[in-house]
């Protein structure tokens, strides 16, 4: 049976029940006062399905309140179809494709995509990566054009100054964390590494000068020299030295951005990075299938309401 033919993707009532089971695993909770005990479901023919009342603050609510679905005119089952389509597309799915597939307007499809990317963002309170016996690769890449750089042809003096800088940390066999930074400098990159990687970790980077004397506090720091056409270095003891894992992540990201999305303004780049991070961190190699991935995305929808006004800002919460 096709995943998209499941009941909660075709019927509004089933969609509400499916979302409730994931956002409220321990029973309904009031989003206004966070009461759980004095909450009951409202019944009756004239009552909208999925409606609850809190007898502590006397307010009515549905599971969509306080989530990315709040005050949306799009049926919830169509939202869930969009979740499944984005969760199962390795390089993303464009707003035009969502518009054609779901039968919504292009503006609505674009906004739905950005709301879903908000649900895919990991929080700031995450545990450090790596640890004893673990390897973390660090690298930076360039994509698109910055909003502050004047348009026109670049010169030989520009190099990559007109592009957005993306920095990523990838734990081998584990997760990725990517960041849109203002520049590939020690002041921008090294604090991110120190805040996100445990000191017992073996670090792997390329031969960029910004890493040369900055990672001595970690268990080890090995560099690979691409300028000398060195891409893998085997050692008798210890992990193989390379930065191919993080570069593979960048290759998937760039193929998705250029082939699927084609254009992205700098102010929206952090959400697209969140999308590719989420799919990498919940990939098939880690035992997570498309349906489980969509369920995890739904859990991230709570507490992240995004308005049209905020969708245009650089750091909407």
C-alpha positions in Angstrom: 0.0 0.0 0.0 1.2 3.5 -0.9 2.2 5.6 2.1 0.0 8.5 0.7 -3.1 6.2 0.7 -3.1 5.9 4.5 -6.2 7.1 6.3 -4.6 10.1 8.1 -3.4 11.4 4.7 -6.9 11.3 3.2 -9.3 12.1 6.0 -9.3 15.2 8.2 -10.5 13.5 11.4 -7.9 10.8 11.1 -5.3 13.4 10.5 -6.1 15.1 13.8 -6.0 11.8 15.7 -2.6 11.0 14.1 -1.1 14.4 15.0 -2.6 14.3 18.5 -0.9 10.9 19.2 2.5 12.4 18.3 2.2 15.9 19.9 0.3 14.7 22.9 1.8 11.2 23.6 0.6 11.5 27.3 -2.8 12.9 26.6 -4.2 16.3 25.7 -2.5 19.4 27.2 -3.7 22.9 27.2 -1.4 25.1 25.1 -2.5 28.2 27.1 -1.8 27.1 30.7 -0.3 23.7 30.1 -2.9 21.9 32.2 -3.4 18.2 31.5 -5.7 16.8 34.2 -8.6 19.2 33.9 -8.9 18.8 30.1 -11.7 17.1 28.3 -12.7 16.6 24.7 -15.9 18.4 23.6 -18.6 16.3 22.0 -21.8 17.0 20.1 -22.9 17.4 16.5 -22.3 21.1 16.3 -18.8 20.8 17.8 -15.7 20.8 15.5 -13.8 17.6 15.7 -10.6 17.7 17.7 -11.8 20.5 20.0 -10.9 20.3 23.7 -11.7 22.5 26.7 -9.4 23.3 29.6 -11.4 23.8 32.9 -8.4 25.5 34.5 -8.2 28.5 32.2 -11.7 28.0 30.6 -10.3 28.2 27.1 -10.9 25.9 24.1 -8.2 24.6 21.9 -7.2 22.0 19.3 -3.9 20.3 18.8 -2.9 22.8 16.1 -2.8 25.7 18.5 0.8 26.8 19.1 2.1 24.7 16.2 3.0 25.5 12.6 -0.6 24.5 11.6 -2.3 27.2 13.7 -4.8 29.4 11.8 -4.0 27.7 8.6 -6.8 27.3 6.1 -5.2 24.3 4.5 -6.7 21.0 5.6 -4.5 19.1 8.0 -4.4 16.0 5.9 -2.8 18.0 3.1 -0.3 19.3 5.5 0.6 15.7 6.4 0.9 14.9 2.7 3.4 17.7 2.4 5.3 16.4 5.4 5.6 13.0 3.7 6.7 14.4 0.4 9.4 16.5 1.9 10.5 13.8 4.3 10.9 11.3 1.5 12.7 13.5 -1.0 16.4 13.3 -0.5 17.1 16.5 -2.4 13.9 18.3 -1.4 10.7 19.1 -3.3 10.0 22.6 -4.8 7.1 24.9 -4.0 6.0 24.5 -7.6 5.8 20.7 -7.2 3.9 21.0 -3.9 1.5 23.5 -5.6 0.8 21.1 -8.4 0.6 17.9 -6.3 -1.5 19.2 -3.4 -3.7 21.5 -5.5 -3.0 24.6 -3.4 -1.8 28.0 -4.6 1.9 28.6 -5.2 2.1 31.2 -2.4 0.5 28.7 0.0 2.9 25.9 -1.1 5.9 28.2 -0.6 4.7 29.1 2.9 3.9 25.5 3.8 7.5 24.5 2.8 9.0 27.2 5.1 6.8 26.2 8.0 7.8 22.6 7.6 11.5 23.6 7.5 10.9 25.4 10.8 9.6 22.1 12.2 12.8 20.4 11.0 15.2 22.8 12.8 17.0 21.4 15.8 17.0 23.4 19.0 19.9 25.2 20.4 20.0 23.0 23.5 21.6 20.0 21.9 24.3 17.8 23.3 27.9 18.2 21.9 28.9 15.9 19.1 31.7 13.3 19.2 33.4 11.9 22.2 36.1 9.3 23.0 36.8 7.1 19.9 34.6 9.3 17.7 35.6 11.3 14.6 34.1 14.7 13.6 34.9 16.3 10.3 34.8 20.1 9.8 34.7 22.0 6.5 33.3 25.1 4.9 31.8 25.7 1.4 30.3 28.5 -0.6 26.8 28.9 -2.1 24.7 31.6 -3.7 25.3 35.3 -3.5 25.2 37.4 -0.4 22.6 40.2 -0.1 25.3 42.8 0.7 27.5 42.1 -2.3 26.7 44.3 -5.4 25.3 42.5 -8.4 27.3 42.1 -11.6 30.2 40.1 -12.8 32.8 39.1 -10.2 36.4 40.0 -10.7 39.6 38.1 -10.1 39.9 40.0 -6.8 36.5 38.9 -5.5 37.3 35.2 -5.2 34.4 33.9 -3.0 33.6 37.2 -1.2 30.3 37.5 -3.0 29.1 34.1 -1.9 27.4 32.8 1.3 29.6 30.8 3.6 28.3 27.5 5.0 30.2 25.7 7.8 29.4 22.1 8.7 30.4 19.6 11.4 29.7 15.9 10.6 30.3 13.0 12.9 31.2 9.8 11.1 28.3 7.4 11.3 26.3 10.1 13.2 24.8 13.5 12.7 25.5 16.8 11.0 25.2 20.4 12.1 25.5 23.2 9.5 25.6 26.9 9.9 25.4 30.0 7.7 28.3 32.2 8.9 29.4 35.6 7.7 32.9 34.4 6.7 35.4 31.5 6.8 37.5 33.0 9.6 38.9 31.8 12.9 36.5 34.2 14.7 33.4 32.7 13.0 34.3 29.0 12.8 36.4 28.1 15.8 33.8 29.1 18.5 31.2 26.9 16.7 33.5 23.9 16.9 34.3 24.6 20.6 30.6 24.8 21.5 29.5 21.7 19.5 32.3 19.1 19.8 33.5 17.3 22.9 37.2 17.6 23.7 37.8 13.8 23.5 37.0 13.9 19.8 39.4 13.2 16.9 39.0 16.2 14.5 39.5 16.0 10.8 39.8 19.0 8.5 41.3 20.1 5.2 44.5 22.2 5.0 42.8 25.6 5.4 44.9 27.9 7.5 42.0 28.8 9.9 42.2 25.3 11.5 46.0 25.0 11.7 46.7 26.1 15.3 43.2 26.3 16.6 42.2 22.7 17.4 45.0 21.5 19.8 42.5 21.2 22.7 40.9 18.1 21.1 42.2 14.5 21.3 43.8 14.8 17.9 43.7 17.0 14.8 44.6 15.6 11.4 44.6 17.5 8.1 44.2 16.3 4.6 46.0 18.2 1.8 43.8 18.5 -1.3 46.2 21.0 -2.9 48.7 18.1 -3.1 45.9 15.8 -4.5 45.7 13.9 -1.3 42.1 12.8 -0.4 42.6 9.8 1.9 45.5 8.9 4.1 45.6 5.5 5.8 47.4 5.1 9.1 48.3 1.8 10.8 46.5 2.7 14.0 43.6 5.1 14.4 40.8 6.3 12.0 41.4 6.9 8.3 42.2 10.6 7.7 39.9 12.3 5.2 37.1 14.9 5.0 35.0 13.0 2.5 32.0 12.6 4.8 31.4 16.3 5.2 32.0 16.9 1.5 29.4 14.3 0.6 26.9 16.2 2.7 27.8 19.4 0.9 27.3 17.6 -2.5 23.8 16.5 -1.6 23.0 20.0 -0.3 24.2 21.7 -3.4 22.5 19.2 -5.8 19.3 19.9 -4.0 19.6 23.6 -3.9 20.7 23.9 -7.6 18.6 21.1 -9.0 15.4 21.4 -7.0 15.2 24.9 -5.4 17.4 26.6 -8.0 17.3 30.0 -6.1 17.4 30.9 -2.4 17.7 34.3 -0.8 20.3 34.7 1.9 17.6 35.4 4.6 16.1 32.0 4.0 19.3 29.9 3.8 19.2 28.8 7.4 15.9 27.0 6.9 17.1 25.1 3.9 20.2 24.0 5.9 17.8 22.8 8.6 16.0 20.7 6.0 19.1 19.0 4.7 20.5 18.5 8.2 17.2 16.9 9.4 17.1 14.4 6.5 20.8 13.5 7.0 20.4 13.0 10.7 17.3 10.8 10.1 18.5 8.8 7.1 17.9 5.2 6.2 21.4 4.2 7.2 20.5 5.0 10.8 17.4 2.8 10.5 14.8 5.6 10.0 12.3 5.2 7.1 10.2 7.9 5.5 7.2 7.4 7.8 9.3 7.6 10.9 11.0 10.7 9.6 7.7 12.4 9.0 6.5 11.5 12.5 9.7 13.1 14.0 9.0 16.2 11.9 5.5 16.5 13.3 6.9 16.5 16.9 9.1 19.5 15.9 6.0 21.4 14.7 5.0 22.2 18.3 5.9 25.7 19.6 7.1 26.9 16.2 4.3 29.0 14.8 5.5 30.9 11.7 3.7 33.9 10.2 4.0 35.4 6.7 5.7 38.4 8.3 8.3 36.2 10.1 8.9 34.1 7.0 10.7 37.1 5.5 12.9 37.6 8.5 16.4 36.0 8.9 15.8 34.3 12.2 12.1 33.5 12.7 11.3 31.4 15.8 
